[in-house]
């Protein structure tokens, strides 16, 4: 029986829905992580989340290596390494830079993918301008080592987008993600071990398990499905909506009124997101 391919426009809408849901989970997960980070530090929180995520996906998916090509297995392991890299490097960056500055620098990763892979550079460039207005990196001081960490996170994020799509295409189901996440958990735990030593109580372990479901398990699964339906250029552009979602969440839940620059930034990234969704189906 011949299977009909999903129309690109339908794929784009479905993929955009997955991407938006993922970004909402990320922002909620970051907000909930504040309490745990106060106890074991940002680096320890990231390591604990990734470690639990690896355990959960191994238990739920129980991936079998049989039937996975060498290229698929290699891509899955590489995805795990860059997943740990983007998480850890960004945490190191925000310890030295204002969050807005670190976020703007990190966004160079998906923006670079969008420009390099896209046929219409207008949308990613518009998104980049919007993120600059949202994060206002010029308002903070610059630490050279923090900038290096943020740029390293940007490079890992770009690699994460490309590898996630490759793994999704080469490995059926969620097996690729269930291989990559334990790799990320081991790598991040080794780096965060000094922050976790002597602080792992039962309450902290349970909190880490809850956070792992919210961030990164659910968002990574949603991004995995999104990149099966969207081009990397469209996905990279849509990621610019994440700072806008953060501003809206802060306004609704925390009563943090955005300034004119943030409002203008939201308008730009939403416009870019709509443009990417209309032309981003695979």
C-alpha atoms as one frame of an Amber mdcrd trajectory, in Angstrom:
protein
   0.000   0.000   0.000   1.342   3.422  -0.921   1.527   5.873   1.981   0.686
   9.486   1.253   3.175  12.024   2.574   1.962  14.680   4.981   1.492  18.001
   3.135   4.260  20.466   4.084   1.781  23.061   5.364   0.100  20.521   7.660
   3.494  19.285   8.833   4.541  22.865   9.564   1.460  23.526  11.680   1.886
  20.322  13.660   5.617  20.897  14.114   5.009  24.479  15.237   2.537  23.233
  17.838   5.122  20.800  19.200   7.778  23.534  19.280   5.510  26.004  21.102
   4.515  23.390  23.684   8.183  22.566  24.204   9.119  26.201  24.805   6.262
  26.622  27.291   7.483  23.570  29.239  11.035  24.922  29.235   9.978  28.250
  30.731   7.803  26.571  33.343  10.625  24.168  34.183  13.117  27.012  34.571
  10.729  28.856  36.884  10.235  25.772  39.059  13.999  25.114  39.111  14.747
  28.301  41.035  14.225  26.728  44.461  16.385  23.691  43.742  19.150  25.835
  42.219  19.319  27.801  45.471  20.236  24.576  47.280  22.618  22.799  44.901
  23.534  25.535  42.433  22.595  25.985  38.788  25.209  23.493  37.595  24.109
  20.851  40.101  20.470  21.355  39.104  21.289  20.892  35.428  23.284  17.732
  36.130  20.555  16.234  38.326  17.837  16.987  35.761  19.771  15.373  32.917
  20.712  12.344  35.031  17.090  11.670  35.959  16.010  12.295  32.361  18.431
   9.609  31.158  17.106   7.124  33.710  13.463   7.873  32.889  13.889   7.478
  29.127  15.836   4.250  29.550  13.043   2.832  31.715  10.165   4.044  29.549
  11.562   3.340  26.076  14.050   0.528  26.815  15.806   1.031  23.478  17.246
  -1.953  21.648  20.423  -1.380  19.691  19.499  -4.064  17.150  18.217  -2.520
  13.957  19.927   0.811  14.567  22.555   1.640  11.969  26.061   2.662  12.971
  25.334   6.164  11.685  22.163   6.348  13.780  23.977   5.171  16.917  26.854
   7.599  16.354  24.438  10.493  15.840  22.514   9.552  19.002  25.676   9.523
  21.125  26.820  12.829  19.611  23.389  14.304  20.371  23.839  13.312  24.012
  27.204  15.042  24.201  25.950  18.334  22.730  22.814  18.185  24.910  25.026
  18.103  27.987  27.211  20.799  26.443  24.452  23.311  25.794  22.990  22.798
  29.284  26.237  23.008  31.236  27.847  25.802  29.206  24.784  28.018  29.455
  24.685  27.522  33.232  28.349  28.518  33.429  27.624  31.556  31.253  24.778
  32.886  33.402  27.026  32.721  36.464  29.224  35.376  34.804  26.831  37.290
  32.528  23.398  38.883  32.877  20.712  36.460  31.727  19.739  38.705  28.809
  23.295  38.868  27.512  23.810  35.112  27.855  20.474  34.369  26.146  21.228
  36.689  23.237  24.645  35.121  22.677  23.262  31.579  22.964  20.567  32.368
  20.396  23.315  32.868  17.808  23.292  29.060  17.508  19.754  28.508  16.194
  19.926  31.847  14.364  23.035  30.653  12.526  21.279  27.417  11.552  18.247
  29.346  10.340  20.345  31.699   8.184  22.589  28.939   6.803  19.767  26.506
   6.009  16.957  28.885   5.136  16.002  30.180   1.718  14.440  33.296   3.199
  16.906  35.026   5.553  14.348  37.743   6.360  12.616  35.676   9.063  15.713
  34.609  11.074  17.213  38.109  10.816  13.922  39.603  12.012  13.901  37.081
  14.853  17.478  38.016  15.771  16.532  41.689  16.022  13.561  40.761  18.182
  15.685  38.705  20.573  18.126  41.617  20.932  15.257  43.909  21.930  13.850
  41.291  24.311  17.110  40.532  26.106  18.770  43.999  25.873  22.296  42.584
  26.280  23.796  46.088  26.094  22.469  46.806  29.598  24.905  44.423  31.316
  28.639  44.156  31.825  30.664  41.714  29.748  32.892  39.005  31.195  35.206
  37.487  28.514  35.042  33.967  29.963  31.269  34.216  30.271  31.073  35.230
  26.613  33.134  32.159  25.653  30.817  29.900  27.657  27.748  31.452  25.999
  29.230  31.101  22.517  30.090  27.481  23.308  26.458  26.939  24.316  25.382
  28.554  21.031  27.562  26.153  19.032  26.166  23.187  20.974  22.598  24.411
  20.414  23.198  24.635  16.665  24.623  21.101  16.681  21.679  19.941  18.827
  19.158  21.133  16.218  20.977  19.452  13.337  21.629  16.210  15.230  18.084
  15.961  16.613  16.664  16.068  13.105  19.242  13.532  11.886  18.517  11.134
  14.749  14.781  11.521  14.196  15.221  10.589  10.549  17.630   7.690  11.108
  16.207   6.044  14.249  12.543   5.086  14.538  10.390   6.103  17.470  12.074
   7.559  20.536  14.959   5.105  20.611  17.469   7.716  19.482  16.424  10.079
  22.257  16.513   7.230  24.788  20.145   6.590  23.784  21.244  10.228  23.701
  19.713  11.286  27.032  21.623   8.789  29.232  24.823   9.928  27.491  23.924
  13.534  28.338  23.095  12.535  31.914  26.438  10.811  32.466  28.420  13.680
  30.920  26.570  16.384  32.877  26.766  14.442  36.155  30.524  14.063  35.861
  30.878  17.817  35.351  28.384  18.746  38.096  29.640  16.166  40.633  31.410
  18.759  42.855  28.157  20.763  43.105  26.145  17.659  44.008  28.576  16.104
  46.501  27.152  16.136  50.022  23.846  17.749  48.972  21.824  14.810  47.636
  19.051  14.337  50.191  15.872  12.385  49.510  13.897  15.612  49.034  16.396
  16.953  46.506  16.359  13.677  44.564  12.541  13.714  44.392  12.558  17.367
  43.325  15.110  16.542  40.636  12.907  13.709  39.367   9.886  16.002  39.076
  11.925  18.663  37.296  13.406  16.118  34.894   9.915  15.303  33.594   9.124
  18.984  33.064  12.593  19.841  31.786  14.114  18.199  29.765  12.094  14.983
  29.129   8.821  16.467  27.830  10.394  19.413  25.922  13.035  17.216  24.265
  10.413  14.706  23.127   8.295  17.530  21.706  11.322  19.037  19.914  12.164
  15.581  18.584   8.730  15.342  16.956   8.829  18.992  15.826  12.087  18.494
  13.906  10.584  15.552  12.060   8.042  17.960  10.604   9.927  21.259  10.314
  13.025  22.325   8.454  15.984  23.227  10.654  15.702  26.817   9.388  12.069
  27.105  10.509  12.790  25.458  13.863  15.764  27.732  14.522  13.620  30.787
  13.790  10.766  29.562  15.989  13.167  29.241  18.920  13.236  33.052  19.016
   9.736  32.876  20.501  11.141  31.444  23.746  12.313  34.793  25.199   8.942
  36.261  24.226   7.147  33.458  26.071   9.353  34.154  29.099   8.347  37.832
  29.063   4.641  36.957  28.803   4.906  34.392  31.633   6.706  36.956  33.782
   3.974  39.524  33.112   1.048  37.146  33.811   2.431  35.198  36.767   5.010
  37.532  38.297   3.483  40.905  37.330   6.736  41.978  35.660   5.650  44.653
  33.178   7.830  44.631  30.022   9.295  47.849  28.648   8.807  49.216  25.149
  11.859  47.356  23.826  10.496  44.005  25.052   7.070  44.699  23.515   8.701
  45.574  20.187  10.850  42.443  20.450   7.779  40.268  21.014   6.138  41.757
  17.915   9.220  41.019  15.798   9.720  37.409  16.940   6.008  36.608  16.614
   6.067  37.976  13.059   9.184  35.939  12.297   7.607  32.844  13.836   4.496
  33.185  11.678   6.644  33.609   8.582   8.751  30.560   9.460   5.662  28.430
  10.127   4.131  29.317   6.743   7.173  28.151   4.813   8.836  25.648   7.151
   7.152  22.297   6.455   9.367  19.403   5.364
